[in-house]
Amino acid sequence: MEISNHIKEKLKLVPESPGSYQMKNKDGIIIYVGKAKNLKNRVKSYFTGTVTGKTAMLVSDIVDFEYIVTTSELESLILEITLIKKYNPKYNILLKDDKSYPYIELTQEKFPRLKVVRNVNRKKNKSKLFGPYPNVTAARKTVNMLNRIYPLRKCENLKKDLCLYYHLNECLGYCKKEVVKEDVDVMTSEIVSFLKGNSTIVTKKLEEEMMNASMALNYEKALELKNMLDDVNITLTKQRIDLNHNYNFDVFNYYVENNYLSVQVFFIREGLLFGRHDDIFTCVNYEDEFMEYIIKFYEKNNVLPKEIVVPNIIDKDLLGDFLGVNVLIPQKGDIKKLLDMAYSNAKILLEEKFETLKKQDDVRLAAQEELRQLLGLSKLSRIESFDNSHLFGTFYVGGMVTFVDFLPSKDDYRKFKVSTDVKDDLSAMREVIYRRYYKVLMENLEKPDIVLVDGGELQVSVAKEIIDSLHLDIKVVGLKKDDKHRTSILVNDNLKEIAIDHNSNLFLFLAKIQEEVHRYAITYHRNIKSKGALSSLLDVVEGIGEVRKKELLRKFGSLKKMREASVAELEKVLNKDVAVRLYNYLQDIDMK
C-alpha cells in the first residue's frame, strides 16, 4: 500500500501514549474516530500490512489524520465517544435505528398506573420498571391483560367524574370513591410478582373468571379469557435458567469474521432469560467497536442493569468506569455458560446471514461503482436527494434525505419550510437548494458527491445554477421519467441523458432513494396538514417559531382575528418581513 509522504512524516511524530485519533478524507471531514492505549502503534497499523473489507475502504479514503493525547484510557474512551457523537463518522458503527426497547412501568403514585414506556431515565424515574421487552406486542398484551384483571387507575390525570372503566369494573373510581390503600398495595404486589416471573396468581384469577363466564353462558368473554391464558402460558412465558442470581444483568458477546461483527445480547431478569437482541455490522476494528456498541446500546435509553457480563476482550474496568456499573468477565460456572451461549448464537446468526449480507453488500457496492463510472467521478459515497411537497395547493415544504454508500443516513435527513410566496416546484427547489448549501458552505459541513433531484433538464439546471453560484464543486443529477411516467433516465449536469436498465441494480437503488425522499417530504407535509390546528398552520410560515407562535396566539386568540389583522397590527408581534409573509399567507389559505 502506497503511503503519502505527508502521512509518513506525521506517523514519525505520533507519541506512544493513550488518546483518540481521527481519520480524515480529502475534504477534511472526519470519517473514523478511534482510541488506543498506544497511539503510535494503532495509527501506524492502518498503513502497514494487509487490510480488507471495510478497513480497506477506510484506508483508501484517508488523506490525513489527527490525534489527541490523553492522560488515561478512560479519558481516551470518553473523548472517542464524544467525537463520534459530534461528527457521526461514516466508518464508525451505527445502530440500525434510534428506538429503544419498551419497558413496563408501574408508577409510584398514590394511585399507581401500569403502562408501556420507551424513553426511560433511571436516575430521574422513581417508578418500577420491568423489561426490556424485545417484543413490543408482548409488552402491550401484558399491560392490557393486567389492567383488565386489576382495577388500577387508567387515566393520566384524575377525571371530574366516574368514567367507563369504573362501570366496567376495571377501575376503583379513584376520582370519586374512597379507596383503601391496602387494596391498592395487594394489587401492586401481585402485579410485581407476575412481572418478575411468578404467573401463579394471575393464572388462577384468569381461570376463575373464565369458569364464571362459561357458567354464565358468556362464551365470548370466556374465549377472550382463554386467549389471555394462552398469552401467559405461551407468548409471555420466559425461558427459565438455572442461576443463583435473582438480580438483573445483561450478557454481551460477539463473533467476528470477514470484517463482519455479530453481536448477541441476553437480558436476564430475576433468574429468567427475559429476551435477547442481535445486530450485525461491518467493522474496522472489532475490539474497539464492540465496546463502542455496548456504550451506544445504553445511550438509546435502555436501562442499565445491576451488572453487565462481557467476554475477555473488553477492558472491564474501563467499561465499568465509563458506564458506572459492575462489569463481570466470568471464567467458569453458569454465567460463563450463558456467555458461551451468547457467543454461539452470535456465530450461528452470522453464519446463517453471511452469504446474504455479502451478496447485498456486493450488489450495493457494484451499483455504486456503476453510477460513479457513468458520471465520471473519482469518488462516490454521499448522495443528498431533494423533493418538495405543497400544502393546500400552494404552500411548499421540502425534504432532503442522505444516503452514504447507498445506505440511508437518517441522522442527516432535513426538513425545510419554504417561503410563503413560492408558488411552483422550481422556485421551491431553488430556495431549498440554496439554503442547504449556503449552510454547508458557511458551517463547513460535509459536502455530498452528488445532489440528486427529482426531474429532468429544468430541475438539474436550477440546482446547478444555485450550487455554481456558491462555488461548490458538487455534481448535480436528475431522475427523469420516460413517456410512460416511469423513472428510467439520468440527466447529468451537462443536461445529457443517460438511460438506465430497469432490471439493473443501479436502477433499484436509485428508485429506492427517490421513493424515500418522496415519502419523507410528503410525510412532513401530511403531518402539518393533518394537525389542522392554528399552531400547525403557523408552522408553515418561515420566521415563526415557538416563541412567536405563542405570542400571536396570546394576542389574537384565533385564526379568524389574525386574518382580519393588518400588517401593522401583526408587526406588534413580528418583524416587518415575517408580518408580510404571514399576512399574505392568511389571505390565501382556504378558511373553510
Beta strands, then each sheet from edge to edge (+ up, - down):
strand 1: 19-24
strand 2: 30-36
strand 3: 64-69
strand 4: 103-106
strand 5: 114-117
strand 6: 128-130
strand 7: 239-240
strand 8: 249-257
strand 9: 260-269
strand 10: 272-282
strand 11: 307-309
strand 12: 326-328
strand 13: 382-391
strand 14: 395-404
strand 15: 407-408
strand 16: 414-417
strand 17: 450-454
strand 18: 475-481
strand 19: 487-491
strand 20: 497-499
sheet 1: 2+ 1- 3+
sheet 2: 5+ 4- 6+
sheet 3: 7+ 10- 9+ 8- 11- 12-
sheet 4: 15+ 14- 13+ 17+ 18+ 19- 20+
sheet 5: 15+ 14- 16+
end
